[in-house]
Amino acid sequence: MFAIMLPVATVDAKKNKQNMLVWGEVVTADDGNGYLTMYKNSPAEITAQFHFIYKDKSKSVMYDLFMPDTVAELHDPVPVEKPVKEVVVDNIIYSALDAGGNKYSTSDPDDPVLAMLLVDMFDFYHDLFWFDVTHRARYYDGRHYDNWTPSNSSRYNTAHKSSSRPKAPDVDLTEVDDAALLVGAVAVAAASAGMIVGVVKNWNVPDERFPYVSISPQVQYFVQSGTMRDVIQFKCRFGNRGGLSFLADLGFSTGSMNESNLFDPGFTCSAGMGLDIGAFSLSFRGKPAFGRYDENFLTCQATYDIFLTDHFGIDISAGAGILSHDDKLYWDYPVSLGVMWKF
């Protein structure tokens, strides 16, 4: 039994300025067989060439894997024959449709035309639908290009469960040292003290814009981790010109697009509160990790609401904060933009 147990093996394709990744793993299923799972985070149609390095140091032939135009997780239905040490991605061809509907292909992930076709923020169009699209992969022996393995192969093991991809500590972020954390805490405390004084002095100053309850669809982006959150934010704003607000949001997160071994995509939510003077707010927001590789952060953000009418406005914010990974703290810089409807 031990001889057929397969270790989990992962590999990342080279990272690039557009944050496009293709990576694979082999997971031991309930039946004792190993199954290949490949991942990508780009909507481009991708053909990836890869091979296995087995535990006995031998190499497999090169395979071709077709990945359709979705940000997807793909499972191959055929068991891997020998214990795998590593999955190596040899080459990737990206394809997308240009403005004229013609197919454009390149092997350069930083190709400027490809970047233009994917509109840079390639995950966003997919995240708007707030669900994951999963396809079955199919790969074929590189020596027999007409020998496709059908995605509905009867050999597919329905008991196969793809585990969360393993994480290696390769996070390349700015770590928070004790001195920097102390300076940041002092700066936030000073800003908060000033806001508290302003809130108290202006609490009873009449302002017809306040109080209110609002709902705001937002796109939030964390610069360092490369995490994008598409959320609906709810806000209760109390007081008058000086006020206090309570915040909560929920939606979908892409997970980290900069580091494959950081956060996974999925449901996201957070809560916080803000100190308000007029339409300006200094808010504190946090989200704990509900799973091992779930996103987590604690941020301080400056927010300004631009009221275009009595009920409609634009919400913009920027700030700084920390995230944790492998018991270490790292800096991150959230920015967000949203539209707001207030009641």
Salt bridges, closest charged atoms under 4 A:
GLU45 OE2 - LYS103 NZ 2.84
ASP56 OD2 - LYS82 NZ 2.91
GLU73 OE2 - HIS75 NE2 2.98
ASP90 OD2 - HIS51 ND1 2.82
ASP141 OD2 - ARG143 NH2 2.97
ASP207 OD2 - ARG209 NH2 2.90
ASP207 OD2 - ARG241 NH1 3.81
ASP249 OD1 - ARG229 NH2 2.95
GLU259 OE1 - LYS15 NZ 3.38
ASP264 OD1 - ARG165 NH1 3.37
ASP264 OD1 - LYS167 NZ 2.81
ASP294 OD2 - LYS287 NZ 2.84
GLU295 OE2 - ARG229 NE 3.24
ASP305 OD2 - LYS235 NZ 3.15
ASP326 OD2 - HIS325 NE2 3.29
